[in-house]
Amino acid sequence: MRTPNFIILYVDRPEASGAFYTKLLGRQPVETSPTFVMFVLDNGFKLGLWSRHSAKPAATSSGGGAELVLAVETPGAVDATHAEWAGRGLNILQAPADMDFGRTFVALDPDNHRLRVYCLDEAAATQS
């Protein structure tokens, strides 16, 4: 079975976006060039940041059409991550809120890609 293990976000300036994600993820990229930066996360998932100006075929979309989702263990960790990111100056699109699936908030990266942090409410998940 084919399993997705890699996402590419098209960015304006890969090196600047790479610096942003280095701080956000707390790790260094495994590959860096003027047009592409890649991170490999602990679970093997890869995050690529590719220059929208050099992608072939041309990338015609910009940020906001999808979300990069980060799971945390507790609702308190959602709030703590929100406070940390707001303190770093990230644009917060949605303040922490309790939704039908759990506690969550949404921030934007420098290219307006949505970053959702959430903690799944196990009770709500088993009811759906």
C-alpha positions as CSV (number, residue, x, y, z in Angstrom):
1,M,0.0,0.0,0.0
2,R,1.3,3.5,-0.8
3,T,1.5,5.7,2.2
4,P,2.2,9.5,2.0
5,N,5.4,10.4,3.9
6,F,6.4,13.7,2.4
7,I,4.8,17.1,1.9
8,I,6.2,20.0,-0.1
9,L,5.2,23.6,0.6
10,Y,5.8,26.1,-2.1
11,V,7.5,29.2,-0.6
12,D,8.8,32.5,-1.7
13,R,12.3,32.3,-0.1
14,P,13.3,28.7,0.9
15,E,16.3,29.8,3.0
16,A,14.1,32.2,5.0
17,S,11.4,29.6,5.3
18,G,14.0,27.0,6.3
19,A,15.2,29.3,9.2
20,F,11.5,29.7,10.3
21,Y,10.9,25.9,10.4
22,T,14.3,25.3,12.0
23,K,13.1,27.3,15.0
24,L,9.6,26.0,14.8
25,L,10.6,22.3,14.7
26,G,13.7,22.6,16.8
27,R,15.9,20.8,14.3
28,Q,18.2,21.5,11.4
29,P,17.2,20.6,7.8
30,V,18.9,17.6,6.2
31,E,19.2,19.4,2.9
32,T,19.5,23.1,2.0
33,S,20.0,24.8,-1.3
34,P,18.9,28.2,-2.7
35,T,15.7,26.6,-4.1
36,F,14.9,23.8,-1.7
37,V,15.1,22.9,2.0
38,M,14.1,19.6,3.5
39,F,13.5,18.4,7.1
40,V,13.1,14.8,8.2
41,L,11.0,14.4,11.4
42,D,11.4,11.8,14.1
43,N,8.6,9.6,12.6
44,G,10.3,9.7,9.2
45,F,7.8,12.3,7.7
46,K,9.6,14.7,5.4
47,L,8.8,18.4,5.0
48,G,10.1,20.1,1.8
49,L,10.2,23.8,1.2
50,W,10.5,24.4,-2.6
51,S,10.9,27.8,-4.2
52,R,7.6,28.6,-6.0
53,H,9.8,30.4,-8.6
54,S,11.8,27.3,-9.6
55,A,9.3,24.5,-9.2
56,K,8.5,22.5,-12.3
57,P,5.7,22.4,-13.3
58,A,5.2,25.9,-12.0
59,A,3.5,26.2,-8.6
60,T,0.4,28.4,-9.1
61,S,-1.0,28.2,-5.6
62,S,0.0,30.0,-2.5
63,G,-0.4,29.3,1.2
64,G,-3.7,28.7,2.9
65,G,-5.1,25.9,0.7
66,A,-4.1,23.2,3.2
67,E,-2.8,22.7,6.7
68,L,0.4,21.2,8.2
69,V,-1.0,19.6,11.3
70,L,1.0,19.0,14.5
71,A,-0.4,16.8,17.3
72,V,0.4,17.4,20.9
73,E,-0.3,15.3,23.9
74,T,-2.6,17.5,26.1
75,P,-4.9,20.5,25.8
76,G,-2.5,22.4,28.0
77,A,0.3,21.7,25.4
78,V,-2.0,23.3,22.8
79,D,-2.2,26.5,24.9
80,A,1.5,26.4,25.7
81,T,2.5,26.1,22.1
82,H,0.1,28.9,21.2
83,A,1.7,31.2,23.8
84,E,5.2,30.3,22.6
85,W,4.4,30.9,18.9
86,A,2.5,34.1,19.6
87,G,5.5,35.3,21.7
88,R,7.7,34.6,18.6
89,G,5.4,36.8,16.5
90,L,3.7,34.2,14.4
91,N,0.4,35.4,12.9
92,I,-2.4,33.6,14.8
93,L,-5.3,32.9,12.6
94,Q,-7.4,31.0,15.2
95,A,-6.9,31.4,19.0
96,P,-7.0,28.2,21.0
97,A,-10.5,26.8,21.0
98,D,-12.3,23.6,21.9
99,M,-13.8,22.0,18.7
100,D,-15.7,18.8,18.1
101,F,-12.4,16.9,17.7
102,G,-10.4,18.5,20.5
103,R,-8.5,21.6,21.5
104,T,-6.8,23.4,18.6
105,F,-5.4,26.7,17.2
106,V,-4.1,27.8,13.8
107,A,-1.1,30.0,13.0
108,L,0.5,31.0,9.7
109,D,4.0,30.6,8.4
110,P,5.8,33.4,6.5
111,D,4.1,32.2,3.2
112,N,0.7,32.0,4.8
113,H,0.6,28.2,5.0
114,R,-1.7,27.2,7.8
115,L,-0.1,25.4,10.8
116,R,-2.7,23.7,13.0
117,V,-1.8,22.4,16.5
118,Y,-4.3,20.1,18.2
119,C,-4.9,17.6,20.9
120,L,-7.4,15.0,20.0
121,D,-10.3,14.6,22.5
122,E,-10.4,10.8,22.7
123,A,-14.0,10.8,24.0
124,A,-15.2,12.9,21.0
125,A,-13.3,10.8,18.5
126,T,-14.9,7.6,19.7
127,Q,-18.4,9.1,19.4
128,S,-18.1,10.0,15.7
